[in-house]
Amino acid sequence: MRSLSGTEARRVALRAQGFADPAPKGPVTAQHFKRVIKRLGLLQLDSVQAVCRSHYLPVYSRLGVYDQTTLDKWLWHSGKMFETWSHEASVVPVEIEPLLRWTKREARHGATWDGLHKMATQRSGYVAGVLAEVQQNGPLSAADLNDPRPRKGDWWNGRSEGTRSLDWLYRVGEVGIRRTDNFKRRYESFAEVIPEHIRHQTTPTDEEAQRQLLLIAARCLGVATASDLADYFRMKLRVARPRLAELLEERLLLPAEVEGWDEPAMVVPRGPKADPVKARALLSPFDPVVWCRPRAERLFGFHYRIEIYVPEAKRKYGYYVLPFLLGDQLVARVDLKAERTTGRLLVKGVYAETGVAKEKVARELSKELKQLQKFLGLQETVVKRRGNLASALRSFSK
């Protein structure tokens, strides 16, 4: 059994996520994107763009400045990746499409997405018509449908029947999505999104698919508990546990214990070493390092909650707060906003964690913000006065 201190566990986890990989020499290319995806397994999507679209940030955190348009073309138009539901809405390598087929089948049978399943059952004729229209006329948006059936109502259930039908067909693998330049969804036949040689692969058993997904998660996390591994592809823990037991028995996973962890851990054979990591990065709230909040607290002692949906008066740190990684520690949190109309990167609030060297953190954060400013194509960084690190950061940002 491998035994790791808390520091060693952090280093293993960060190395698994690519934070010890060499920086690109020269322009960032598709090969660099491919390297990052191998480390992450997937890129989670989110519509909030207080700083930028969330899928840009994990790639930026590991590669530095690159062209966002080039990444989008590779993600949605190279035939190497496709958008699907895995860890929430995500973009994943086409090679794992066969491993996700069991989740689509469960959705078709009503095991998930109860509301959409009910709608698809009650409006089966309409949904079939939407599918036929996509196959004949796609790519198209919900507004392009001959009969989009607009509705009024609350946010989620108030979407048009056309939108909900397309969402259902996407979740069960009948249609695929490509994003336009403004991140709008365009739906087309699934056969157009997944290469033929992938579509014709034999569908693995549910058990084998689950095993392979858990192995991908284990490789990407470096060291993890059963709940961490199940969370990576949003697998139910009761489904994951017997598969993990099999992987341990076959020694495709190895048991480990981590100082301070209450739950047993697992690692992959010949996984990352626990050597020091010289990282400096602002992390998206949807970065795999922090997306599982209990794991972030266990690894880094970093209690993190996204406050987008918290009323402003009740927010503790801010609307869109990015953890700041320095070395193998999360040392601060930064409430950021890209104000594109004025060309400013606004640091609305900045908070150092307890016990860190504030001057060092402020100096390194200042460098990181200048690089992020460049990545976003903004002209200046403005540090407001909120937070216990604001004064020190302002002194380095003049």
N, C-alpha and C positions, 0 to 999 in steps of 0.2 A: 504494500500500500504506500502510495506517495504521500508524504506529509509536507505541507506548505505553511509557512508563516503568512500572516495577513499581507505583508509587503510582497512576498513571493507570489501570492495569488493574484495581486493586482498586476504585477509585472507579466505573469503568464497570460492573464486576460487581455492586457493591452497589446502584447506581442501577437496574440492570436488575431486581434482586430486590426493589425497592420501598422501600429504606431512605432514599430522599430524598423520598418522597411525603409530603404534608402529613398531620398527625395529624387524626383525626376531630374535628369540632366538634359536640359533643353525643353522644348514644348511638350506639354502633356498630350498623349495620344490614346487611341482606343486600347492599346496594350496596357497602359496604366489603369484605365477604367476597369479592364478585365481583371487586373491584379486586385483592385479594391473590392470588386464584387466577389472574387474568390475568398477574400478575407471576411466579408460581411454576409455573404450568402444571398442577400437581397437588399433593396433600397425601399424603405417605407415611404409612402406618399402622404401628403397632407396639403390642404388647400390654403392654410394660413401662410401669408408671406410678409410678416412684419419685418423680417430681414431679407429673405428670399424664399423661393420654394424649398421646402424642407429637404427634398432629395438631393439638392445641390450641396448641402452642408457636410454630410458625412464624407463625400468625395473630396471636398475642399479641405476638410480637417486632416486628411491623409496625404493629399497631393499638393496642397497649396493652390496658387492661382491657376485657373484653367478657363477655357471658353465654355460657357454654359450651353450655348447652342450646339456645340460639338457633342457634348454629353447627351443632350436630348435626342439628337439624330441617331446616336449609337443605341440609346435605350429603346427607342420606339420604331426605328427604321433600318436597323442593321440585320434583323433576323436572328440576333444573338440573345435578345432579352424579350420578355413579354410582361404585360401588366396582368395581375391576377390577385385573388384574395389569398394571402398566406399569413404574414404577420400584419393584419389589417390589409388595406389596399397597398400593394407593393409591386415593384418590378423585379423579376427573378430571371435567372438563366433559362433558356428554352429547354435545356437538358433535364430539368427537374419537373417538366410538365407531366410526365407519366406518374411521378410520385404524388401528384396532387389530385389525380383523377378520383380517388376514393372520397375526397372532401366534396367534390362536385356531385358525386352520386348521393352522398348523404343529404346534400342540400335538395336535390331533386325529390328525395323521399320524405322531406319535411323535418329532418333531424335538426336542421339549422335554418335561420332566416324565416321564422314562422310567419311573419307578416307578409313577406314577399311570396312565400309558398302558398299562403291562403289566397292572395290576389291572383297568382298564376293558375291556381286550381279553379277559382270562380270565373276567371276571364280567360280561360284556356284558348278559346277561338281568337280573341283579340291578340293574345301573346303570340300565337302561331302566325298570325298575320304580320305582326311586327318582325318576327324572325324572317319570314319570307321576304319582306321588304328590304331588310338589311342584306340578305343574301343576293337579292336582285339589284339593289341600287346603292349599296354601301360603297365607301364609308359615308356615314351620315350621323347627324346628331338627333336628339329627341325632337327638336323643333322642325327637322326636315321630314318627319313622318307625315304621311297623308292624313292620318287621324291621330294627332298627339294627345287628344282628350285632356285638355288642361283642367286643373282642379284648383280650388281654393281651400286653405286650411293651414294648420300649423306646419312648422318647418319640415319635418321628415315625411310625415304622412300626407302633407299637402302637395307633394310633388305630383306632376301629371302622371296619368296611367302609362303614357308612352315612356316617360323617364323610368318609372318603376319597372315596366316590362323589360326595358333594355338592361336595367340593373340586374334583374332576375336572370336574364339570358347570359349576362356576363358572369354572374356568380356560379352558374351551373355549367359554364364552359361551352355555350352555344355560339356566343359572339365574342370577339376580341375588341380591344381598345387601342387606338393610337392617339397620341396627344398632338394637338396643333401647336403653333408657336406661342399662343396665349394660354396654353395648358388646357384647352377645351377638349372634351372627349369626342372622338369620332369612332363610331361603332362599325365593325365590318365582320364578315364571316370569320369564324375562328380558324378555318383552314388557311386564311390569308395571313394570319399572325404567326402560326406555328409551322416551321418547316416540315415538309412532307415526311422526311425520314424520322422525325420525332413523332409525328402523328401516327405513323405505322408501327411504332414500337409496341411490343406486347405489354399490356397493362399488368403491372406487378400485383401480387396479392396485397390486401390492405396491410397485413402485418409486415411484409417486406418493405412496402412504401414508408410505413411509419418508422421502421428501423433506419432506413436510409436518411430520412429527414432528421431524425434524432442524431445521427452521426454527423450530418452537416452542421447541426446546431452545436454539437460538442466541439467540432473543429473550430468553429467561429468563436465560441466563447472561451475556449482554452481550459477553464476549470469551472464546473457548474454543478448545481444540485438538480435533482429530478424536476422540480418545478421550473427552474431556469430553462432547462432543455425543452420541456413541454411548451413553455411560453413562446419559444423562438418562432415556431410555425403555428402558434395558437392551437396546440393539440390539448385535448382534455387530459388531465393528469392520470385519471383512471385508465385511459387508453395507453398513455406513455409508459406507465410503470411496468407492465409485463414485458414490453419490448426492451426496456432498459435492463431488466433482469436477464433477458436473453443475451443482450450485447455484453453484459458483464460476464456471463457464463462463458461466452465464446472469446472473451478477452479482446473484443473490439473496442470496449471501454474498460478502463481500469479504475478501481476504487481509490479515493483520495480523502484525506482529512485536512481541513484548513483551520488554522488557529482562529478561535472565536466564532466559528460557524456551528450552529446547532444541528444542522442537517448534514448527512453524508454528502460527499462530493464525488465527481467523476472527472476523469481526464482521458484524452485519447493517447494511445501508445505513441512514443516519440513525438510528443507535443512540444510546444514552445518551452524554451529554457526560462529560468527566473532571473535572467540578467537584468541590470538596470535599464530603464527606458527613458530616453531624453525627449519626451513629448512636450509639445506646446500647441494647444488647440482649443478653440471654442466649439462646443458640442451642441448639435441640434437636440431639442427635446425628444426627437425620434431617432436618435443615434442608438445602435445596439448596446453601446456601453452603458447607457442610462435609461433606455426605454422600459426596462423592467425595474420599477422603482425599489422594490424590496432588495433586489440584487445590488443596485447602486448603493443602497444603505449598508448592505452587508460587506461589500468590497471596499467602499471608500469612507464609510461613516458619514454619508452625504444624504440627508433627508431632502428629497426633491419631489415637488409636485408642480405640475403645469397649472397656471392660474388664468388661462385664457377665459374660462367660463365663470370665474369668480368675479362678483361685482367689484368695481375698481376700489371702493372704499374698504373692502375686506382683503385686498391683496397684500401679502406680506412683502414680496419682492418685486412684483411687476407683471405685466401682461405677457411678454415673451422673453423668458429668462434662459440664457444659455450658461451651462456649467463651463468653467474654465479649467482645463486639464494642464497641469504643469508637472513634468516628470511622471511619477506614478500616483499623483494625488489630484483630487478635485479641490482646488484652493480658493475658488471664488465663484460667484454667480453674477451675471451681467444682464440687465434688462435693456435690450437693444431694439432699435427701430431704424430702418433705412428710409429716410425721408427723401424720396426720389425727386420731388418737385423742387427742392432746394439744394439737392446734391450733398446732403449731410447724413452721416452716420451718427445717430443720437444714442449716447449712453445715458439712458434715463435714470438708471440706478446701478450701483456696483457695490457688492458686498463681499468682503473677505471672510473666509472660514476662520473659526477660532484657532488660534495658535500658529497661524502662518506668518511668515516674514512679509509684512505689508509692502515695504519698499521694493523688495525683490519681485513680489507678485505684480505690483503696479508697473514696474519697469517692463517685465515680460508681457504683461497684458497690453501695454501701450504698443509694443512692437506688433503683437498679434492683431490689434485693432487697425493699425496702419495697413497691414497686409489684407485684412478683410475689406477695408475701405477700397483698396485697389481692385480686389476681386469683384466687388459690387459696382465698380465704376463710379464711385462717389468722390467728391472733391475735398471734403474735410470731415474730421471727427470732432464732435462736440460732447464734452462730458458735463452732465448736469451735477447737481450738488447732493443728490440723494444717495445714501449708503455710506458705510464706514470705510470704504476704500476710495471714495470720490476725490477727496482732497489730494491724496498721494498720486492718484491717476492723473488728475489735472496738472500736477507739477511736471509729469513726464510727457504730457500731450500738448504742451504749448509749442 
